[in-house]
Amino acid sequence: MTMNLRKSIFTALAVCLAAVAADAKDYSGHYRDLPIKINQVRDVVIPDYTVKLTDFGGVNDGVTLNTEAFAKAISHLSSKGGGHLIVPEGIWYTGPIVFDHNIDLHLDRGALILFSENLADYPVIKSDWEGLQTYRAVSPLTARGKKNIAVTGEGSINGNGQCWRPVKKMKMTDNQWKSLTKKGVTNEKGDMWFPNENIRYVHEHQDIMAKVHQGDPKATEEAHDFLRPVLVSFIGCTNVLLQGVTFENSPAWNVHPLMCENLIVDNVNIRNPWYAQNGDGIDIESCTNVLLVNSSFDVGDDAICMKSGKDKDGRDRGVPSSNVLIDGCTVYHGHGGFVIGSEMSGGCKDIVAKNCVFIGTDVGLRFKSTRGRGGVVENIYVDNIKMTDIPGDALIFDLYYGIKPGAPVPPVTEETPSFRNIFIKDVTCRSAGRAALFNGLPEMPMKNVVLEDCRFRADKGFTLNHVDGLTMKNVTVEVPGEKITYGEGVKNVVID
């Protein structure tokens, strides 16, 4: 090897290493001065090998189906040990995309991946939904048990969710409803719309869904169109990066990492129509080591939500969502800004949410569960949250989610949920329907909740039920009437 050739090789290698170093992002600043130790998430490692979707027959005309092109490109990358799949500008119409190890799906600016409205393109598979093991149509973006996977860039991913989702009339204006009902079908009462007759029929015959949960093949086939998927389903994956991309218009939840480890969600934009049924933003379920930063949400249900399985399925799994850091996010419409539950049967612990803004969410900070769930939520730290135009509660703990108070008090068992050691600091809410509701269970009150340096301006003050250990230090409650209403089972309240 000549001296000049050796020098050229070393120069090229140095350039490549410099490019990798330049692309690497330092997240250490988010972990400084935390109230508890949160382990920093490890980076995703993708081999330095790149192909374009057009190399495998991809066509960006918004009409040609690119399912095969995506599959060929990912298969080729897999054969090389992984790499980056570049999706150039244009509309890339496709069926489901299934990840392999060490794959980065990178969307250039102006790229739109639009998933097919042909529901038959999404076969039913064994999966999870709302914390239970069941069957669902395969998700548009799917990965199971993969390592080092990423979705990056500046483009958009659209799930064509309007082809799957029912819509409630009360959520629409008269003109919107009139336009919507020119196609599809409505129920007999005329207050709910469905994209097709099959979805309406299964919705009204829930006995079919009971058979689906049991794995009945005939029922599963019959219910196919009703089994709408989440847009992004990553299950049991390690080292996951979602960065820069817009995820929108999902059939159900937008982004659902389940039992993943080392997850970074950075500067993403997650959108669903505000009327989208089950249109959550991100549902982090039974995941360990998570960093969610600098992202925005405008969705039809809970925005940033922590979960860990439902009832016996969640308790049997026994994997809490833990070691989670949320920093610098903005939520517009949503049922809740930052939410824990109600499917939290495996527990949630060691979670920090800070420096977030909620504008017009139905509720600000939302903690919810119910009898039968079980699970322990503990060591939750919330700091520097700004809210305005909250029509409901700025802060709510509701352990009667989906049930009504007044039933006989059961004994404490593994089915009894527990919320304890929750620390909320520097929350400012300019306007809300109510400052806070604490609605614990008589058999298991909320324990050791601390509010410090908080300011609430609302139509109503605090309502307390079944709380054992509430400390409020330097808390301002500006309301027309009573600042605090004491209900049943309130003990050890300290106001400084």
SEBADREN-752817 format. One line per 8 residues: number of its first residue (from 1); their letters; for each residue z, y, x of C-alpha. Coordinates in steps of 0.2 Angstrom, whole numbers. Each point is the difference from the previous one (the first is absolute). Layout:
REM SEBADREN-752817
NUM = A = Z Y X | ...;
This chain:
REM SEBADREN-752817
1 = MTMNLRKS = 0 0 0 | -5 17 7 | 12 14 3 | -9 11 -13 | -1 -14 -13 | 19 -3 2 | 3 18 -2 | -10 1 -16;
9 = IFTALAVC = 9 -14 -7 | 17 7 4 | -6 17 -7 | -5 -8 -16 | 16 -10 -2 | 10 16 3 | -10 9 -14 | 3 -14 -12;
17 = LAAVAADA = 19 0 4 | 1 19 -2 | -9 -2 -17 | 12 -13 -6 | 15 11 6 | -7 15 -9 | -2 -10 -16 | 18 -7 1;
25 = KDYSGHYR = 12 10 -11 | 18 4 5 | 11 -3 -15 | 16 1 10 | 4 18 -7 | 3 -7 -17 | 14 -11 6 | 11 14 8;
33 = DLPIKINQ = 16 5 -7 | 1 -13 -14 | 16 -4 -9 | -2 -18 4 | -10 -10 13 | -17 -4 -6 | -10 -11 12 | -17 8 4;
41 = VRDVVIPD = -15 -9 -6 | -11 -8 12 | -18 6 2 | -15 -10 -7 | -11 -7 14 | -18 -1 -4 | -13 -6 14 | -12 13 7;
49 = YTVKLTDF = -15 -7 -9 | -10 9 -13 | -14 -4 -13 | -7 9 -14 | -2 -7 -18 | -19 4 1 | -1 -13 14 | 3 -13 -13;
57 = GGVNDGVT = -12 6 -14 | 11 13 -8 | -8 12 -11 | 8 17 -5 | -10 4 -16 | 15 -3 -12 | -10 -14 -9 | -3 -14 12;
65 = LNTEAFAK = 15 -12 1 | 7 -1 17 | 12 -14 -2 | -10 -12 12 | -2 14 13 | 19 3 1 | 3 -19 1 | -13 -2 14;
73 = AISHLSSK = 7 15 10 | 18 -6 -1 | -5 -18 4 | -10 6 15 | 15 11 6 | 12 -15 -2 | -11 -10 11 | 2 13 13;
81 = GGGHLIVP = 18 1 -1 | 0 15 -12 | -5 18 1 | -5 15 -10 | -12 0 -15 | -8 17 -2 | -5 5 -18 | -11 15 2;
89 = EGIWYTGP = -2 13 -13 | -8 -5 -17 | 6 -10 -15 | 3 -18 4 | 0 -10 -16 | 9 -17 2 | 11 -14 -6 | 16 -5 8;
97 = IVFDHNID = 3 2 19 | 11 -13 8 | 7 5 17 | 2 -12 16 | 12 3 15 | -3 15 11 | -12 10 -12 | -1 18 -2;
105 = LHLDRGAL = -10 6 -15 | -5 18 5 | -7 12 -13 | -10 14 7 | 1 17 -9 | -11 -1 -15 | 2 -18 -2 | 5 -7 -17;
113 = ILFSENLA = 3 -19 -3 | -2 -2 -19 | 5 -17 -6 | -10 -9 -13 | 3 3 -19 | -5 -18 -3 | 17 -8 -3 | -8 -18 3;
121 = DYPVIKSD = -1 5 19 | 19 -2 1 | 5 -18 -2 | 18 -4 -6 | 11 -5 15 | 19 -5 1 | 9 17 5 | 14 11 -5;
129 = WEGLQTYR = 2 13 -13 | 15 11 -4 | 11 -10 11 | -5 -17 -8 | -11 -14 7 | -14 -2 -12 | -19 1 -1 | -11 16 2;
137 = AVSPLTAR = -18 4 3 | -3 2 19 | 3 18 6 | -15 10 6 | 9 1 18 | 9 -16 4 | 9 -7 15 | 12 -14 1;
145 = GKKNIAVT = 10 -6 15 | -11 11 12 | 5 10 16 | -6 16 6 | -10 7 -15 | -4 18 -4 | -9 11 -12 | -4 17 9;
153 = GEGSINGN = -11 15 -1 | -4 14 -11 | -9 -8 -15 | 5 -6 -17 | 3 -17 -8 | -2 -1 -19 | 5 -15 -11 | -10 4 -15;
161 = GQCWRPVK = 16 -2 -10 | -6 7 -16 | -9 -17 -3 | 17 -9 0 | 14 12 -6 | 5 2 -19 | 4 18 -5 | 13 7 -12;
169 = KMKMTDNQ = -6 13 -12 | 16 10 2 | -5 4 18 | -16 8 -4 | -7 15 -9 | -10 -2 -16 | -16 4 9 | 4 -12 14;
177 = WKSLTKKG = 4 -14 -12 | -16 3 -10 | -10 -1 15 | 9 -16 6 | -2 -9 -16 | -19 1 0 | 1 -16 9 | 13 -14 2;
185 = VTNEKGDM = 11 -5 -15 | 17 6 -7 | 14 -9 -8 | 3 -1 -19 | 11 15 1 | -12 10 9 | 12 6 13 | -5 -10 15;
193 = WFPNENIR = -17 -3 8 | -7 -15 10 | -15 -1 11 | -6 -16 -9 | 5 -12 -14 | 7 -13 12 | 13 12 7 | 5 5 -17;
201 = YVHEHQDI = 2 -18 -6 | 11 -5 14 | 10 16 -1 | 4 -5 -18 | 3 -18 3 | 13 -1 14 | 3 -19 -3 | -16 -1 10;
209 = MAKVHQGD = 8 8 15 | 15 -12 -1 | -13 -14 3 | -8 10 14 | 17 1 9 | 1 -18 -1 | -17 -3 8 | -9 -6 -15;
217 = PKATEEAH = -19 0 5 | -7 3 -18 | 12 15 -3 | -4 7 17 | -18 0 -3 | 2 8 -18 | 11 14 7 | -10 4 15;
225 = DFLRPVLV = -5 18 -5 | 18 4 -4 | 6 -5 17 | -4 16 8 | 4 1 19 | 8 12 11 | -13 10 11 | 7 -5 17;
233 = SFIGCTNV = 10 -17 1 | 6 -4 18 | 12 -15 -1 | 10 -7 14 | -9 11 13 | 6 6 17 | -5 17 8 | -9 9 -14;
241 = LLQGVTFE = -7 18 1 | -6 11 -14 | -6 17 7 | -10 15 -7 | -8 -9 -14 | 0 4 -19 | 5 -15 -11 | -4 4 -18;
249 = NSPAWNVH = -4 -6 -18 | 8 -17 2 | 0 -13 -14 | 20 -1 1 | 11 5 15 | -10 9 14 | 8 -7 16 | 11 -15 0;
257 = PLMCENLI = 7 -7 17 | 10 -15 -4 | 11 -9 13 | -9 10 14 | 8 4 17 | -4 16 10 | -10 10 -12 | -6 18 3;
265 = VDNVNIRN = -6 11 -14 | -6 17 7 | -9 14 -8 | -7 -9 -14 | -4 7 -17 | 4 -11 -15 | -7 4 -17 | 0 -7 -18;
273 = PWYAQNGD = -4 9 -16 | 17 6 -7 | -2 -11 -16 | -4 -16 11 | 10 -14 -7 | 11 -8 14 | -9 12 12 | 13 1 14;
281 = GIDIESCT = -3 8 17 | 7 -12 13 | 12 -14 -4 | 8 -6 16 | 7 -17 -5 | 11 -11 12 | -7 9 15 | 9 2 17;
289 = NVLLVNSS = -3 15 12 | -10 12 -10 | -5 18 4 | -8 11 -14 | -4 17 6 | -10 16 -5 | -8 -8 -15 | -4 7 -18;
297 = FDVGDDAI = 1 -8 -17 | -6 4 -17 | 1 -15 -11 | 3 -7 -17 | 17 -9 3 | 13 0 14 | -6 8 16 | 10 -7 15;
305 = CMKSGKDK = 9 -15 -6 | 11 -13 9 | 1 -18 -7 | 5 -17 5 | -4 -12 -14 | 5 -3 -18 | 15 -11 -6 | 1 -18 6;
313 = DGRDRGVP = -17 2 9 | 6 14 10 | 17 -7 3 | -7 -17 6 | -12 10 12 | 15 9 6 | -10 13 11 | 6 18 -2;
321 = SSNVLIDG = -10 15 3 | 9 7 16 | -2 11 15 | -11 12 -9 | -4 18 4 | -9 12 -11 | -3 18 7 | -10 15 -6;
329 = CTVYHGHG = -8 -6 -16 | -6 10 -15 | 0 -7 -18 | -9 8 -14 | 0 -9 -17 | 9 -17 -1 | 14 -8 -10 | 11 2 16;
337 = GFVIGSEM = -2 8 17 | 11 -12 10 | 5 -15 -9 | 10 -16 3 | -2 -14 -13 | 0 -6 -13 | -6 -16 9 | 13 0 14;
345 = SGGCKDIV = 7 -18 -2 | -1 -3 19 | 9 16 4 | -5 16 9 | 9 7 15 | -1 12 15 | -12 12 -8 | -2 18 5;
353 = AKNCVFIG = -11 12 -11 | -1 18 7 | -10 16 0 | -9 -3 -17 | -7 11 -14 | -1 -5 -18 | -10 11 -12 | -1 -5 -18;
361 = TDVGLRFK = 6 -18 2 | 8 -7 -16 | 16 -3 10 | 4 4 18 | 11 -13 8 | 0 -15 -11 | 11 -15 2 | -1 -14 -13;
369 = STRGRGGV = 4 -18 -4 | 7 -10 -14 | 11 -16 -4 | -8 -15 6 | -8 7 16 | 15 -3 12 | -3 7 18 | 9 14 10;
377 = VENIYVDN = -7 17 4 | 10 8 14 | -1 12 15 | -12 12 -8 | -2 17 8 | -9 14 -8 | -2 17 8 | -9 16 -3;
385 = IKMTDIPG = -9 -3 -16 | -8 15 -9 | -4 -1 -19 | -7 11 -14 | -7 -2 -17 | 9 -17 -3 | 0 -3 -19 | 13 -14 1;
393 = DALIFDLY = 14 -3 12 | 0 7 18 | 11 -15 4 | 3 -16 -10 | 9 -16 2 | -4 -11 -15 | 7 -18 1 | -5 -2 -19;
401 = YGIKPGAP = -19 0 4 | -8 -8 -15 | 16 -4 -9 | 12 10 -11 | 18 3 3 | 13 -8 -12 | -3 -18 3 | 15 -11 4;
409 = VPPVTEET = 5 2 19 | -5 -16 9 | 10 -7 16 | -6 5 17 | -12 -13 7 | -15 -1 12 | -10 8 -14 | 10 16 0;
417 = PSFRNIFI = -8 14 10 | 10 11 12 | -4 18 6 | 12 6 14 | 1 11 15 | -13 13 -5 | 0 17 9 | -10 14 -6;
425 = KDVTCRSA = -1 17 9 | -9 16 -1 | -9 -2 -16 | -7 15 -9 | -6 -1 -18 | -6 16 -7 | -3 -6 -18 | 3 -16 -9;
433 = GRAALFNG = 5 -7 -17 | 16 -6 6 | 8 1 18 | 6 -18 1 | 4 -16 -10 | 12 -13 7 | -1 -15 -12 | 8 -15 8;
441 = LPEMPMKN = 6 -16 -7 | 18 -3 -6 | 1 -16 10 | -8 7 15 | 2 19 2 | -10 10 13 | 11 2 15 | 1 13 14;
449 = VVLEDCRF = -13 12 -4 | 1 16 10 | -10 16 -4 | 2 14 12 | -8 18 2 | -11 -2 -16 | -6 12 -13 | -5 -4 -18;
457 = RADKGFTL = -7 12 -13 | -3 -9 -16 | 2 1 -19 | 14 -13 1 | 13 -4 13 | 7 -17 6 | 3 -14 -11 | 12 -14 7;
465 = NHVDGLTM = 3 -18 -6 | 7 -14 9 | 2 8 18 | 13 -6 12 | 0 12 15 | -11 16 -2 | 3 14 13 | -9 17 -3;
473 = KNVTVEVP = 2 12 15 | -8 18 -1 | -10 -5 -16 | -6 14 -11 | -5 -4 -18 | -8 14 -10 | -1 -4 -18 | 3 9 -17;
481 = GEKITYGE = 14 -12 -6 | 12 -12 8 | -3 -4 18 | 7 -18 -1 | 2 -11 -15 | 12 -15 3 | -4 -16 -10 | 8 -17 2;
489 = GVKNVVID = 6 -8 16 | 0 15 12 | 13 -2 14 | 3 8 17 | -11 15 -2 | 3 13 14 | -7 18 -2 | 1 11 15;
